[in-house]
């Protein structure tokens, strides 16, 4: 019996020692993790300051001018609203106009250079990750090519994208094309040589080629619409339509992203341009606090 008690007492002591050791190790790990978080936070702050030094507060990039070529005798530059946001991994080239609250996501490409121009993207629209917007040439040897533009109001465009239009990831709009307001183009869908009227939803993987899609219709996923008669028979969006409201949600999310990223950039710009505080000034500010602590 004495041996059993001794073994039990020893096991309890050993277990207690192990538990104390685990707690001590956990405490050290927590402190180390906390130190790592402080270091990481400082590194992120340093990166924000460095990043702010490479750009203005209005956004990462303002795009770049197109090249002079036989079909583009002048190197046109993009025109971006002050409230438009272009991701640093996106490409906006040539005669491109972006409206207020436009969001251009990573790896998206909007090309208005040696291909068709101009390209316009209206207020509140978004060109999401990997989406592509470009067009066939609109001019050859200084002369307009017939059938390569859409006239909207008094102006002509190779690609016109209206207000609150969403181009989902990896979608393609290839001009000549006109997308009116509140259109949603799904993932990997394509629009070519077509007009898409307001309120239309083009579901993922669908193809629209050489037609006019009437308002408030949807193109089912994977379907190819290349005849006007087929476009005229497309189903109408009703309250029971499974993707109803998707376009509005996409606009809300991406408008928020455009505003949020611009706000963060302005804050980083403020940090970068904040005048340094001299050590003597800091010391004089610290003195009363130290005196009060005594």
KAVENKA-V891253 format. One record per residue. N is the residue number from 1. RES is the residue in one letter. OMEGA is omega in radians with two decimals (none if undefined). NEAR is the number of other ideal C-beta (glycine too) atoms within 8 Angstrom. Layout:
N,RES,OMEGA,NEAR
N,RES,OMEGA,NEAR
//
This chain:
1,X,3.12,4
2,X,-3.13,5
3,X,3.12,6
4,X,3.13,7
5,X,-3.13,8
6,X,3.11,8
7,X,3.13,8
8,X,3.14,8
9,X,3.13,8
10,X,3.13,8
11,X,3.13,8
12,X,3.13,8
13,X,3.12,8
14,X,3.11,8
15,X,3.11,8
16,X,3.12,8
17,X,3.11,8
18,X,-3.14,8
19,X,3.11,8
20,X,3.12,8
21,X,3.12,8
22,X,3.13,8
23,X,3.14,8
24,X,3.11,8
25,X,3.13,8
26,X,3.12,8
27,X,3.11,8
28,X,3.12,8
29,X,3.12,8
30,X,3.12,8
31,X,3.13,8
32,X,3.11,8
33,X,3.10,8
34,X,3.09,8
35,X,3.12,8
36,X,3.12,8
37,X,3.11,8
38,X,3.13,8
39,X,-3.13,8
40,X,-3.14,8
41,X,3.11,8
42,X,3.12,8
43,X,3.12,8
44,X,3.10,8
45,X,3.11,9
46,X,3.11,8
47,X,3.11,8
48,X,3.14,10
49,X,3.14,11
50,X,3.14,8
51,X,3.14,9
52,X,3.14,13
53,X,-3.10,7
54,X,-3.05,5
55,X,3.05,10
56,X,-3.09,5
57,X,-3.07,8
58,X,3.11,8
59,X,-3.09,13
60,X,-3.07,8
61,X,3.05,10
62,X,-3.07,8
63,X,3.14,13
64,X,-3.11,9
65,X,3.06,10
66,X,-3.14,15
67,X,3.02,8
68,X,-3.11,7
69,X,3.10,7
70,X,-3.14,4
71,X,3.08,8
72,X,-3.07,15
73,X,3.12,4
74,X,3.13,5
75,X,-3.11,8
76,X,-3.14,12
77,X,3.10,10
78,X,3.06,15
79,X,-3.06,6
80,X,3.00,14
81,X,-3.12,10
82,X,-3.12,6
83,X,3.05,9
84,X,-3.14,15
85,X,3.09,14
86,X,3.13,14
87,X,-3.11,10
88,X,3.11,6
89,X,3.08,5
90,X,-3.14,15
91,X,3.07,8
92,X,-2.96,13
93,X,2.98,13
94,X,-3.00,16
95,X,-3.10,12
96,X,3.11,17
97,X,3.12,11
98,X,-3.11,13
99,X,-3.11,14
100,X,3.07,9
101,X,3.05,12
102,X,3.09,18
103,X,3.09,14
104,X,-2.99,14
105,X,-3.12,15
106,X,3.08,8
107,X,3.01,8
108,X,-3.11,17
109,X,3.05,10
110,X,-3.01,16
111,X,3.04,13
112,X,-3.09,18
113,X,-3.09,13
114,X,3.06,9
115,X,-3.07,11
116,X,3.11,15
117,X,-0.04,15
118,X,3.04,10
119,X,-3.14,21
120,X,3.08,12
121,X,-2.99,14
122,X,-3.06,13
123,X,3.05,10
124,X,3.14,12
125,X,-3.13,17
126,X,3.09,16
127,X,-2.94,14
128,X,-2.96,15
129,X,3.05,9
130,X,3.10,10
131,X,-3.08,16
132,X,3.05,12
133,X,3.06,17
134,X,-3.05,13
135,X,2.99,16
136,X,3.13,11
137,X,3.11,11
138,X,-3.10,12
139,X,3.06,10
140,X,-3.13,7
141,X,3.09,6
142,X,-3.11,5
143,X,3.12,6
144,X,3.08,7
145,X,-3.09,10
146,X,3.06,4
147,X,-3.08,5
148,X,-3.11,13
149,X,2.96,11
150,X,3.12,12
151,X,3.13,8
152,X,-3.00,9
153,X,-3.14,4
154,X,-3.04,3
155,X,-3.12,6
156,X,-3.10,6
157,X,2.96,14
158,X,2.99,17
159,X,3.06,16
160,X,3.09,11
161,X,-3.03,13
162,X,-3.10,13
163,X,3.04,10
164,X,3.07,13
165,X,3.12,17
166,X,2.99,14
167,X,-3.07,14
168,X,-3.08,14
169,X,3.08,10
170,X,3.03,9
171,X,-3.10,15
172,X,2.96,11
173,X,-3.09,15
174,X,-3.10,14
175,X,0.17,16
176,X,-3.12,14
177,X,3.05,17
178,X,3.07,12
179,X,-3.13,13
180,X,-3.03,12
181,X,2.98,10
182,X,3.07,12
183,X,3.06,17
184,X,3.10,14
185,X,-3.02,14
186,X,-3.11,14
187,X,3.09,9
188,X,3.02,9
189,X,-3.10,17
190,X,3.01,12
191,X,-3.11,13
192,X,3.10,11
193,X,-3.04,8
194,X,2.96,13
195,X,3.13,11
196,X,-3.06,14
197,X,-3.03,13
198,X,3.05,10
199,X,-3.10,10
200,X,3.00,15
201,X,3.04,15
202,X,-3.03,15
203,X,-3.08,14
204,X,3.06,10
205,X,3.14,10
206,X,3.13,16
207,X,3.10,11
208,X,-2.99,16
209,X,2.96,11
210,X,-3.10,6
211,X,2.96,13
212,X,3.12,8
213,X,-3.13,15
214,X,-3.10,9
215,X,2.98,8
216,X,3.03,9
217,X,3.00,14
218,X,3.12,12
219,X,-3.07,14
220,X,-3.10,8
221,X,3.07,8
222,X,-3.09,7
223,X,3.04,9
224,X,3.11,6
225,X,-3.09,14
226,X,3.09,9
227,X,-3.10,7
228,X,3.12,7
229,X,3.09,6
230,X,3.10,10
231,X,-3.14,14
232,X,-3.13,7
233,X,-3.12,5
234,X,-3.10,12
235,X,3.12,6
236,X,3.10,6
237,X,3.10,10
238,X,3.13,6
239,X,-3.13,4
240,X,-3.13,5
241,X,-2.98,9
242,X,-3.13,4
243,X,3.12,9
244,X,-3.14,9
245,X,-3.12,6
246,X,3.13,9
247,X,3.13,13
248,X,3.13,9
249,X,3.14,8
250,X,3.11,13
251,X,-3.13,13
252,X,-3.12,8
253,X,-3.03,8
254,X,3.00,13
255,X,3.07,12
256,X,3.11,8
257,X,3.13,10
258,X,-3.12,15
259,X,-3.12,11
260,X,3.13,8
261,X,3.11,10
262,X,3.11,13
263,X,3.12,8
264,X,3.13,8
265,X,3.11,14
266,X,3.08,9
267,X,3.09,8
268,X,3.10,12
269,X,3.12,11
270,X,3.10,8
271,X,-3.08,11
272,X,-3.05,9
273,X,3.14,6
274,X,-3.11,6
275,X,3.11,4
276,X,3.13,4
277,X,-3.12,6
278,X,-3.11,6
279,X,3.13,6
280,X,3.11,6
281,X,3.12,8
282,X,-3.13,9
283,X,-3.12,8
284,X,3.10,7
285,X,-3.09,8
286,X,-3.03,8
287,X,-3.14,8
288,X,-3.13,7
289,X,3.13,8
290,X,3.13,8
291,X,-3.13,7
292,X,-3.12,6
293,X,3.10,5
294,X,none,4
//
